Amino acid sequence: MIEEYRETIGHGRGYPTGLGHEEKIDVIACLLDEGEKTYVNEEHTAWISANQCRVGEMVTLAEESTMEHTIVKKAKEGDLAFGYLLGKVQVRSSGHTLVTVAVLGDVFRLKLKRPTPADIL
């Protein structure tokens, strides 16, 4: 399974979309498909909703994200990924897992390359 990150939205350093603050909120809202205005913080930390995401995997916003808490989840095929998981630590008091996310300069649409019949033979 090969992940390709060729399709990007926006450019620039420091912002997941490479866009201005207001434009970024609009693009991130599209990630959630709900029209909700959700902000991705610049501190590169987030709450993760499940432990299924491993270090090094690409992440996207979870639908449970709010203005106060950025919640990420493992990006699947077709998701818009904005970074990858650098590390995580379990927080006993809250039951959440605090993660460090390396935010990329672009937002990538995750594509999984499927083998062609010629590759299999």
C-alpha positions in Angstrom: 0.0 0.0 0.0 1.7 3.2 -1.2 0.4 6.6 -0.1 0.7 9.4 -2.6 0.4 13.1 -1.8 0.3 14.9 -5.1 -2.9 16.8 -4.9 -2.5 19.9 -2.6 -4.7 22.8 -1.5 -2.8 26.1 -0.9 0.8 26.7 -0.1 2.9 28.3 2.6 4.7 27.6 5.9 3.0 27.5 9.3 -0.6 27.1 8.1 -2.0 23.7 7.3 -3.6 25.2 4.2 -1.2 28.0 3.4 -4.1 30.4 3.4 -5.0 33.3 5.6 -6.8 32.8 8.9 -10.4 33.3 7.6 -9.7 31.3 4.5 -8.1 28.5 6.6 -11.2 28.2 8.8 -13.4 27.9 5.7 -11.2 25.1 4.2 -11.0 23.2 7.4 -14.8 23.4 7.7 -14.9 21.7 4.3 -12.8 18.9 5.8 -15.6 18.2 8.3 -18.3 18.3 5.6 -20.6 20.0 8.2 -20.0 23.7 7.5 -18.8 24.1 11.1 -16.0 26.7 11.5 -13.2 24.8 13.1 -9.8 26.2 13.7 -6.5 24.3 13.6 -4.1 25.7 16.1 -0.5 26.7 15.4 1.0 25.0 18.4 1.2 21.7 16.5 -0.5 19.8 19.4 -3.9 18.2 19.3 -6.2 15.8 21.1 -6.6 12.5 19.3 -9.9 10.7 19.5 -8.7 7.2 19.3 -5.4 5.2 19.8 -5.5 3.6 16.4 -3.3 6.3 14.9 0.4 5.3 15.0 3.4 7.6 15.0 4.4 8.5 11.5 0.9 8.2 10.0 -0.9 11.0 8.2 -3.7 12.7 10.2 -6.9 14.7 9.4 -9.4 16.5 11.6 -12.0 14.4 13.4 -15.6 15.6 13.3 -15.5 16.1 17.1 -13.1 19.0 16.7 -14.1 22.3 18.3 -12.7 25.8 18.6 -11.1 24.8 21.9 -9.9 21.3 21.0 -8.3 20.1 17.8 -9.0 16.4 17.5 -7.2 14.4 14.9 -7.6 10.9 13.5 -5.8 8.7 11.1 -6.3 9.9 7.5 -7.9 7.3 5.2 -8.2 7.3 1.4 -10.0 10.4 0.2 -9.4 12.4 3.4 -7.6 15.7 3.4 -4.5 15.2 5.6 -2.7 18.3 7.1 0.2 16.6 9.0 1.6 13.5 10.5 1.8 12.1 14.0 5.2 12.8 15.7 4.5 11.4 19.1 1.7 10.8 21.7 1.3 10.4 25.4 -1.7 9.1 27.4 -3.2 11.6 29.8 -4.6 9.6 32.7 -6.9 12.2 34.2 -8.9 12.9 31.0 -8.6 9.6 29.3 -7.4 11.4 26.1 -4.2 10.9 24.3 -2.2 14.1 23.7 -0.3 14.0 20.4 2.3 16.1 18.7 1.5 16.7 15.0 4.0 18.0 12.4 1.8 20.4 10.4 2.7 20.4 6.7 2.7 23.5 4.5 0.0 22.0 2.3 -3.1 20.0 2.8 -3.0 16.7 0.9 -5.7 14.5 -0.4 -4.7 11.0 0.6 -4.5 8.5 -2.3 -3.8 4.9 -1.9 -2.2 3.4 -5.0 -3.9 0.2 -6.1 -1.7 -2.4 -7.9 -2.5 -3.0 -11.5 -2.9 -6.5 -12.9 0.5 -6.1 -14.6 2.1 -5.4 -11.2 0.6 -8.5 -9.7 1.7 -10.8 -12.5 
